Amino acid sequence: MFIVVLVLAVVLSPTPSSAFSFSSLFDESSTSARTVVSNSSGSGSAALSDEEEITNSRGGIPRDGMTDLSDGSDIKPRQPLLDAEDWFLTEEEITNSRGGIPRDGMATYTTGNKVTSYTVSDEFFNAVYDDLSTTKEGDRVMLAAWLAALIPLKPDVDPTGEKTGFKEVFSGIVERGGSVNILAWANVAIGYTSYIVKARNAINSIAASPINGAKAVFIFDDRVPKALSSHHQKNMVIAVNSSSNPNHHPVAYVGGVDLANDRWDTIYHNATAIRDAGHITFREKGWMDGHIRIHGPAAKDVASNFLDRWNSDYIPCQSLEDDLLDFKNPKYEDLPPLDYASSKTKAALGKQSVQIVRTFSCFCLYDHYKEFAPRGETSLFQAHIKAIKNAKNFIYIEDQYFVLVPELLDAIMEVMPTIQRLIVIANEETGPFTNAGYIKYMYQMVQPIREKYPNKLKLYTTTPDLKIYIHSKIMLIDDVFLTIGSANWNRRSMTSDSELNADVVDTETVKSPDGITVGKLPRDFRIRKFVEMTGLSYEELDAMTFIEAADKLPLAVADDSWFLSNLEIESHSYFFAITNAIRKVSDPQDTCTYSGNEVTKTTE
């Protein structure tokens, strides 16, 4: 009840505090016959050819009003779309997602990137350390973070952080003549503030470079439109000071992993001793996540996002609350744009096409985004919808949350009749007021799908006693399309918090055991995730059709010694107390409708 009062107090509060956070209230193949059971006498003709095909397979009975008991194994895999332009938003669609304002300084999408994926967080930390420890004079490092802490990046070999510690690595960059700029959310989540303030103090204490005077500067960013909003972006850019070589491009990291406590883990999720010795462990005993490294023109788009925020005319952390919470920033200067002679849209470094998509709230035409998102941006949200509607065979979602986003639910329901499986791996919501009612919102997301397609929908989580936290923000479709970044499957990530994802389509293709052509990198990513989830070898899973591999997940669940469990989601009598007023605070959906210079703003 105390939590409800707190949430309602925020609902009624006339003046939001930009340094306050919602998280401060709550601790972040066999072939089987298709069987159809009628729930009603309703009927209707299908408008789509896919629908007609399904209707014919049901003896002329439309899907409307029916429960489809197929588990997908009877559905023949279809050739998925392979062209990046089929998956990515057009320039017009991006402009529409910004209230009609074109997105300057960023490409619609880029080609020829070299993308490396990390399905387990220790892979990411190793790669980041390797890149940061080899920077040279004049190099620039720009880090956007939700959280940062003084941890070793390689606790398995350096538990004290003597060589691989957060401060030590960034100190080395400056000593070699490189600059460091870190832009972190003014994070007041319970227990986190002290960690991020210590990280800020450590970075800002680094002496200027004896070579060229280069500096390390860490500032907090509280420029968010609502009391419970946050800057959730998690990305890093490593660039040279200047390059006239037409083949040179910067590097960017995009994903769900912050350089912070709890995050480092291995594929086996059994490294408790290493995590404890390196002071990695905070609340969790294991961590599930994902990240990618982009070498190519898409990294310039990630840099543009960082520079837009850093160089904003509105200075962050100017309030009394920021002073009280020790979020006051040092003096800092605007940063110059990247200086590369190479193309902003294409390269020949790799085979991956990448579109950078973002969320910035449109709420009240938030003035603090006026230079780069004057009417907000929901390209990330619109890209999710478009990609889901393209699904031919399967959708794999691995996410911190899986709660109701009506537009995403509608898109999923549109493709469920014809795809083989929807696999969701997410955290269990355990009580009425955990995350202010997320247990209800998860039920609202799941139940319509489960009611109509009970055997196609597969829900998994981690065994509660093991405390392996699912922090991923991943959606993979048809082994062709991969989106990864900071955005969770909830309304606030789609419309309110600042977020950044990379959507990836690989032009390098492979023939799968299903007899269809798919993207090499997305399929490799999915197989490595299945290795993590099942304990089977890569070679075993690589030889399987998608359905055969997916059917290994319930076998892993059946092993009591394994970390994967079924995710049980039920309705509860207390759901009535979790009102929409609470939901509008804990998981707001910011929308704006424009007519000329007139704007209608709502939080749904």
DAJO-V845758 format. One record per residue. N is the residue number from 0. SS is DSSP state (2 for helix, 1 for strand, 0 for the rest). Layout:
BEGIN
n=(N,N)
ss=(SS,SS)
END
This chain:
BEGIN
n=(0,1,2,3,4,5,6,7,8,9,10,11,12,13,14,15,16,17,18,19,20,21,22,23,24,25,26,27,28,29,30,31,32,33,34,35,36,37,38,39,40,41,42,43,44,45,46,47,48,49,50,51,52,53,54,55,56,57,58,59,60,61,62,63,64,65,66,67,68,69,70,71,72,73,74,75,76,77,78,79,80,81,82,83,84,85,86,87,88,89,90,91,92,93,94,95,96,97,98,99,100,101,102,103,104,105,106,107,108,109,110,111,112,113,114,115,116,117,118,119,120,121,122,123,124,125,126,127,128,129,130,131,132,133,134,135,136,137,138,139,140,141,142,143,144,145,146,147,148,149,150,151,152,153,154,155,156,157,158,159,160,161,162,163,164,165,166,167,168,169,170,171,172,173,174,175,176,177,178,179,180,181,182,183,184,185,186,187,188,189,190,191,192,193,194,195,196,197,198,199,200,201,202,203,204,205,206,207,208,209,210,211,212,213,214,215,216,217,218,219,220,221,222,223,224,225,226,227,228,229,230,231,232,233,234,235,236,237,238,239,240,241,242,243,244,245,246,247,248,249,250,251,252,253,254,255,256,257,258,259,260,261,262,263,264,265,266,267,268,269,270,271,272,273,274,275,276,277,278,279,280,281,282,283,284,285,286,287,288,289,290,291,292,293,294,295,296,297,298,299,300,301,302,303,304,305,306,307,308,309,310,311,312,313,314,315,316,317,318,319,320,321,322,323,324,325,326,327,328,329,330,331,332,333,334,335,336,337,338,339,340,341,342,343,344,345,346,347,348,349,350,351,352,353,354,355,356,357,358,359,360,361,362,363,364,365,366,367,368,369,370,371,372,373,374,375,376,377,378,379,380,381,382,383,384,385,386,387,388,389,390,391,392,393,394,395,396,397,398,399,400,401,402,403,404,405,406,407,408,409,410,411,412,413,414,415,416,417,418,419,420,421,422,423,424,425,426,427,428,429,430,431,432,433,434,435,436,437,438,439,440,441,442,443,444,445,446,447,448,449,450,451,452,453,454,455,456,457,458,459,460,461,462,463,464,465,466,467,468,469,470,471,472,473,474,475,476,477,478,479,480,481,482,483,484,485,486,487,488,489,490,491,492,493,494,495,496,497,498,499,500,501,502,503,504,505,506,507,508,509,510,511,512,513,514,515,516,517,518,519,520,521,522,523,524,525,526,527,528,529,530,531,532,533,534,535,536,537,538,539,540,541,542,543,544,545,546,547,548,549,550,551,552,553,554,555,556,557,558,559,560,561,562,563,564,565,566,567,568,569,570,571,572,573,574,575,576,577,578,579,580,581,582,583,584,585,586,587,588,589,590,591,592,593,594,595,596,597,598,599,600,601,602,603)
ss=(0,2,2,2,2,2,2,2,2,2,2,2,0,0,0,0,0,0,0,0,0,2,2,2,0,0,0,0,0,0,0,0,0,0,0,1,1,1,0,0,0,0,0,0,0,0,0,0,2,2,2,2,2,2,2,2,2,0,0,0,0,0,0,0,0,1,1,1,0,0,0,0,0,0,0,0,0,0,0,0,0,0,0,2,2,2,2,0,0,0,2,2,2,2,2,2,0,0,0,0,0,0,0,0,0,0,0,0,0,1,1,1,1,1,1,1,1,1,0,0,2,2,2,2,2,2,2,2,2,2,2,2,0,0,0,0,0,0,0,1,1,1,1,1,1,0,0,0,0,0,0,1,0,0,0,0,0,0,0,0,0,0,0,0,1,2,2,2,2,2,2,2,2,2,2,0,0,0,1,1,1,1,1,1,1,0,0,0,0,0,0,0,2,2,2,2,2,2,2,2,2,2,2,2,0,0,0,0,0,0,0,0,0,0,0,1,1,1,1,1,1,0,0,0,0,0,0,0,0,0,1,0,0,0,1,1,1,1,1,0,0,0,1,0,0,0,0,0,0,0,1,1,1,1,1,0,0,0,0,0,0,0,0,0,0,0,0,0,0,0,0,2,2,2,2,2,2,0,0,0,0,0,0,0,0,1,1,1,0,0,1,1,1,1,1,0,0,2,2,2,2,2,2,2,2,2,2,2,2,2,0,0,0,0,0,0,0,0,0,2,2,2,2,2,0,0,0,0,0,0,0,0,0,0,0,0,0,0,0,1,0,0,0,0,0,1,0,0,0,0,0,1,1,1,1,1,1,1,1,1,0,0,2,2,2,0,2,2,2,0,0,0,0,0,0,0,1,0,2,2,2,2,2,2,2,2,2,2,2,0,0,0,0,1,1,1,1,1,1,0,0,0,0,0,0,2,2,2,2,2,2,2,2,2,2,2,0,0,0,0,1,1,1,1,1,1,0,0,0,0,0,0,0,2,2,2,0,2,2,2,2,2,2,2,2,2,2,2,2,2,2,2,0,0,0,0,1,1,1,1,1,1,0,2,2,2,0,1,1,1,0,0,1,1,1,1,1,0,0,0,1,1,1,1,1,0,0,0,0,0,2,2,2,2,2,0,0,1,1,1,1,1,1,1,1,1,0,0,1,1,1,0,0,0,0,0,1,1,1,2,2,2,2,2,2,2,2,2,2,2,2,2,2,2,0,0,0,2,2,2,2,2,0,0,0,2,2,2,2,2,2,2,2,2,2,2,2,2,0,0,0,0,0,1,1,1,0,0,0,0,0,0,2,2,2,2,2,0,0,2,2,2,2,2,2,2,0,0,0,1,1,1,1,1,1,0,0,1,1,1,1,1,1,0)
END
